[in-house]
Every structure is written in structure tokens, then in C-alpha cells.
Amino acid sequence: MTPGARLQAAIVVLDAWVAGMPVEQALTNWARSARYAGSGDRAAVRDHVYDIMRARGTCAALGGGETGRALAIGLLRMQGGDPAALFTGQGHAPDALSEAELAGGTEPAGTADVPGWTLPLLEARVGGELAPLLGAFRSRAPVYLRVNLRRIDLPGSVAALARDGVAAEPVAGAATALVVTSGARRIKSCTAYQDGLVELQDLSVQRAVRGIDWPEGRILDYCAGGGGKALAIADACGSQVFAHDANPGRMADLPPRAERAGVVIRTLDRAALARMGRFDAVLCDVPCSGSGTWRRDPEAKWRLTPERLAELERVQAAILAEAAPLVRPGGSLVYMTCSLFHAENEAQIARFCAQATGWQVAQTGCDTPLSASDGFFHAVLRAPEA
């Protein structure tokens, strides 16, 4: 596909997204109808779409509208290009620009690329660094890997990745982290990944997991999902690690992943969990707004509403209430979100401690895209002694 044809394909996907279709479904529908498109073409179309979603407000202003075509015009202007060079109408490229489109759009507001109602919530987190944070949200997030230190050291993992065309470098101050500098799309097919030597995991998550003093004994990942944090905990300490999720199907890949990593993680359904008694530590990585990950998942910010945020806060409180009785006296309840909003983080913890007698906050921390990669909050709560 020519660059113009790739841009036209992105316009088709964006029009479906603007009309309400989830972006991944729109991309899949286009790919199925374009069997001629190679992997490079599909990657390029995806990049166009996600670059626009990250900077939708800016693209709309520069392109003069909210249609896929206008957003694509705005993207090219934002990137310093000339839209007329690709909007030629030739070789499946978008039709040539009209006089109105040639005249250009308007200067975008610096705050246009997140929903306006979230601006005070973000500013409450970063204060005077709101503008740099919004700038970070417009860029692609780096790709980080967690090295499984039970299997290989950092220099060995860098060499193993390089053999399959993935270049990566250690991250200063992070014992397990590599940042990928090229070849990111090859990661899942490379031997180091398939053999469990490395896992995809953001730097902020790795910093949080490694920054917690996990107790010896039994640790439960209560909202395990795919099990990335359970794997990181198992690699970091010698405790028994268990995983549970309200939807056990989400954990389907965890046993083989654990086997490849050389660790043991026992998955528990609701009935098995009820027979286990209490744990030395329980991790709750709860559903959240994902506001810390908006450059990685830009669609999420456009789906979020105040009503949805309030619903998430209720779910988070309910999970904390469910998980607390699973912690032994004097044990730890670890709360994590990928949110930057105080309402989902500090306020949620304060509300829990006000209602649950004797619980104490032992540790809190919050990274933002300005200090690590994604925004990520964690808190360690100590249960009252018996």
C-alpha cells in the first residue's frame, strides 16, 4: 500500500470509531476487508489511528472537523507535513483537498486532547506540570520488558533479545526493567519472550512491585487477570503465590506462563479460595479509569464519563471490602490502580481506613508518565493484630 492508501484506510477506521464502534473492532473489520494489506500496512494504519486518538482535539482543530478525513488532515499538520502531498485522489489515496480544507484549521487549545472535565483531576495530581503531562499523553508510550531474574540476568536478556532483532537497554534504578529501543513489534515472536525470559510490563508497575516488602508465606493476587503482577511477585520473593479472578477465564494463560518463567502460581476459583483461609498479603489491582495509561490506550479517555468514574469507585470500594477479610491479622492489603485520580487512590484508601477499624497505611506511591512511563498508584495497608 502507498502512504496515501494507508492514510485512506485509517480514515475508514476512524469514521467507524467516531460513529461509535470500538477501535479494535474497526481495525479488525478493515483488515478483514483488505486481505492485500501486509503486516507493515496494518501496523502503519494502526499507528495513524492511535496517533489521532491520542491527539484527537488537536487533530480536529487543525483539520477543521471530527470526521476521519478531517482528523487525518489535522494529524499531518500536527506532524509538520503537507496534507496535499498525500490527499491526491490517486492510487487509493484520499481525494484532493477542497479549498476550505486547504485554508487550514484553527490553533488547538493545549488542553484539547483529554476530556475537559478530567483536567482538574489531572492537575490535582501533577500541579504545575499539567502541560507536560498533557504533552506526554500525546506521544506513544515506551515499551518496557520485565526480566525474569530467576532465569536470566539483564545483560543475558539484552543479548538474547538482540539475536531476534529486538534492541533493549537496562533502565537505571530498576532492577528488572529493560526499555525497548527498536524492534518492539518482534517481541512476542522472539525466543526470549516465548521461553519466559522476559515479559511485557510497564516500568511503573515494575517499580511498584519491587518497591514493596512482600512478606514470607502466602500471597494472593485477588484481581489477577492475565497474572502479570503475580508473575512479578513470584520472581521477586520466595513466597507461595496464588491467583484469583472474578472471571477465571482471564487466568487461562497464567499456568503455562508461570511454567515458562520457572515459578509456581496456583490459580483459585471462588470455591477453592473459600477453603484457603487467610493470606499474609493480598493484592487488589482493581478496575479503574486507566487515566495513567491514556497514551497506551487513548480510546479509554474518550469513553470515560463522570458516571463511569463514580461506578468504578463503587467497584473499588467493594473489592477492598471483599479482600480485607482474606488478610491474616497483621498482614498486608496491597491496593493498586493505573489511575492518576485522587478519588480512585488516596481518597479510596482514606475511606476504607475510616470504615475498617484498626487498618493503617504503611506505604503509598504514585508514578506518572513524567516520572516513569504509565501512571500507577499503590498503597500498602496493615491489618490490625489479633
Sequence and secondary structure as in RCSB ss.txt:
>XXXX:A:sequence
MTPGARLQAAIVVLDAWVAGMPVEQALTNWARSARYAGSGDRAAVRDHVYDIMRARGTCAALGGGETGRALAIGL
LRMQGGDPAALFTGQGHAPDALSEAELAGGTEPAGTADVPGWTLPLLEARVGGELAPLLGAFRSRAPVYLRVNLR
RIDLPGSVAALARDGVAAEPVAGAATALVVTSGARRIKSCTAYQDGLVELQDLSVQRAVRGIDWPEGRILDYCAG
GGGKALAIADACGSQVFAHDANPGRMADLPPRAERAGVVIRTLDRAALARMGRFDAVLCDVPCSGSGTWRRDPEA
KWRLTPERLAELERVQAAILAEAAPLVRPGGSLVYMTCSLFHAENEAQIARFCAQATGWQVAQTGCDTPLSASDG
FFHAVLRAPEA
>XXXX:A:secstr
  HHHHHHHHHHHHHHHHTT  HHHHHHHHHHH TT  HHHHHHHHHHHHHHHHTHHHHHHHHTSSSHHHHHHHH
HHHTT  GGGT  SSTT      HHHHT      TTTTS GGGHHHHHHHHGGGHHHHHHHHTS   EEEEE TT
T  HHHHHHHHHHTT EEEE TT TTEEEEEE GGGGGGSHHHHTTSEEE  HHHHHHHHTS   SSEEEETT T
T HHHHHHHHH SSEEEEE SSGGGGTTHHHHHHHHT  EEEE HHHHHTS  EEEEEEE     GGGTTTSHHH
HHH  HHHHHHHHHHHHHHHHHHGGGEEEEEEEEEEES   GGGTHHHHHHHHHHSTT EEEEEEEE TTTSSS 
EEEEEEE    
